[in-house]
Each structure stands twice: as structure tokens, then as C-alpha cells.
Amino acid sequence: SVPAGTQLALPLEPHAGPELRALSAWERMLADYGSTGVTLREHPLGLMRPGLPGDLRTSTELERHPHGRRVRVAGLVVARQRPATAKGITFMLLEDEHGTINLIVPPPVHDRCRLAVRAEPLVLGTGRLERREGTVNVLVDELVRLERPDLPRAQIRHIEPRRAWSNESQEEADLRAVAPAVHSFGRRGA
């Protein structure tokens, strides 16, 4: 006899999920960043490195380079800081697959490379290696968006606006059903 109020288990077979192809290392990394903001697997730079220029130095290689040598480095921007007390100098912290790299961006370079300094998540910097009191920095004179020329470019397709309501296609109806809400700005009632 079963006590009153007890829920009995139903003899259901667990549903087998659909067969999905395995994600590539790049797709796993993107899924990790997209869902949690971090990844414990492959670092983006480790995955990109085979297609990048051979003269790019890693964070561990910088430890062996002498003071004053010209270097090129690349990484994922972890932090940007432009304190008011630093006379316009911007400090950037990059992360590669081995560790971190400190970049010092003087005001003229900041002004010339403003978009890369302020907005790019992956950058390539060229400059002079500096060693001071146990700290390794790269004083950059050039900073650009990090790109792999061997990869295909993203295809951007422009969707033409619909000409008439009566000619709405199924694709347009599908898009309308899932389109995000519109944010309206300006005065109410105007």
C-alpha cells in the first residue's frame, strides 16, 4: 500500500535527444563566452595563432626579450584604463593563451588608433619592450584590429524593406514574429 499523497513514478522511457554534430573548438569557445562570459577551454588566441604572423610574440616570450627590442603582440583586451593623472596615457591589459601583456598607449597613438584602442576586443600592437622594476610593458606606436586574413570574411546581407503589406512572404512573416522590440526615443506623443 502506498501512503496517501505520494506521487508514483511513471514508467516513461527517457527521450533520446536529436543527433547533433560535435562543435568545433572555435564554436565551443564562442558558446562558452556567449553563455558565461569566460571559457575554461581553448583561448581565442591559441585557436587563432596558426593563422597569425609568425613574428607575434606571446606573453611568455616577452619574458625572454631584452629591454628596448621592437616587438609585435596580440591579445584579447581584458582592461582599458585612462586615468586623469596619467597625462592622457592609456593602459591596456591584453590576454593571450599563456598570460597577460601590458600595453602603454601614448596620447598621439591613442588619437591615431582611437577605434582600436577604445572598441576592439582583439588587437595587435607594435612597439618597444620596456622593463622597469620587474614589470614588462610594451610602449606601442601602432595598434590595429587583430584579423586573420586567411579566414573568409563575414557575409553581410542587407534586407530590403517590404514594399506592400499584401505581398508579405513567409520569410518576412517569420522575421516579423521574432524581431526584437523597437526602442523609441524622443518626446512622448510627438
N, C-alpha and C positions, 0 to 999 in steps of 0.2 A: 504494500500500500504506500502511496506517495502522499506526503503531507500536503495539506491544502495550501494553495498559493505558490507551489513550486512549479517553475516553468520547465517543461520537458524539452530535451534536445530533439530536434527534428533530424531524421536520418537523411540529410542532404549531402550530395557529393559536392566537394568544393569545385567551383568553376575554374576551368583552366583558362588562363589569360591568353590573349592573342599572341602569336609568334611575332616577335619584333626583332629586327636586325640589331646587332650589337652596335653601340655607339663608338665612334672613333675617339681617340684620345682628345682631340680638339673639341668634339661635341660634348664629351664628359666634362671637360674643363669649363665650357660655356654653360652647361647645365648647373654645375656647382656654383659658379659666380652668379648665375641668374636666380638661383633658388636661395642661396645662403650668403652670397657676397664674398665667399672665400672658397679656396679649393685646397684639399689635402693631397691631391694627386699631382699630375704634371703641371709645372708652372708655364704660363704662356710663352715666356722667353725660351724655355727649354724646348718647347714644341716648334717655335719659330726659328731657332738658331741655325738649323741646317740650311735654310734659305737666305740667311743674312750674310753680309760681307764678312770675310774671314778676318779682317783687322779689328773687329769689335772685341774689346776686352771685357771679360766677366769681372764681377766684384772680387773674386779670389785672385784673378790675375793681376789686378791693380796692386795687391799687396806686395808683389814682386817687382813692380816697375819703379824706376828711380824718380826722385823729385824732379820736376821740370819737363819730363817727357810728354810729348803730344800723344793723346790717346783719343779713341772713339769708344763710347759706351752706349748701351741701350737698356731700357727697362720700362717697367710698369710704374707710373707715377703714384707713389704712396702718399706724399705730402708736398704741399707748396706753402711757403711762408715768405711774406714780405713785410717784416716788422718796420714800424715807423722809425726806429732808432738805427736802422741799417743803411741809411743814406741811399735808398732805392734799390738795394741789392735784394734779389730773390733767392731763396734757398729751396732746393728741390731734393726730395729723397726718392730715389729710384730703387726698384726691387728687380733683381734678376733671379735665375734659378738657383743661385748659390748664396745670395745675401743682398746687402744694400749698398748703394752708391750715393754719395753726397755730391750734389751739383751746386756750384755758386754761379749765379747768373747776374752779371753786372748790368746796370741800367741801360747802356746802349744796346746790349744784346737782347734784353727784355723788350725794348721798344721795337727792335728789328724783327724779333721772332715771337712777338706777343701772342699770337694764336697758339703756337706750340707750347709756350710757357704756361699759358693760362687755361687751356682747354683740352689738350691732347692727353689721352690716358697712356699711350705708348710713345716714347720719344727716343731719338737718337741724338746724342750730344758729342760735340768735338771740342777739345780744349786741352789745357795743360794740367798735368797731375801735380798736386801740391800736398806736401806732408808737413804737418805742424802739430807738435805735441802729441804724437801718436794717432792723429786723425788724418785720414786720406780724403781729399776733396778733388773734384775736377772743376777748374775755373773755365767755364765754357765760353767759346766765342761764336759757336753756332749750335742751334737747337732746332730740330725738324721733327715732323711726324715720322714715326717708325712705320715703314711699309716693306712688304716683301714683294718685289717686282715679279717674282716667278709665279705668284698666285693670281688667279683670274679676278678681275675687278667685279664688284657687286653690280648686279644688273638693276637699274632703277627704271621702273616703268611708270609713266605718267598716265593717270586715268582721266580721260576726257569727261567733262561734265555732261550729264544727261540732257538731251535736247527736248524731250517731251515726256510727260508722265505716262501717257498711254503706251509708249514704246519700251517700257521698263523691261529689261531682260531678267532672267533668273539670277544671273551673276550680280546684277545691280540690287535685286531684292535681297539676296544673301548678304551683300555688303551692308545694306541699309539696316538689316536685322542685327548685325554685330558691331556697327560703328560706335565708337565711344561718344559719350555725351559731349555736346558743344559747350564751351565756356564762353559766355558773353561778357564783354567789357564795355564800360561806358555808363551813361546815366540810365536809370530805370525809366521805362516808358518813352524813351527817346527813339 
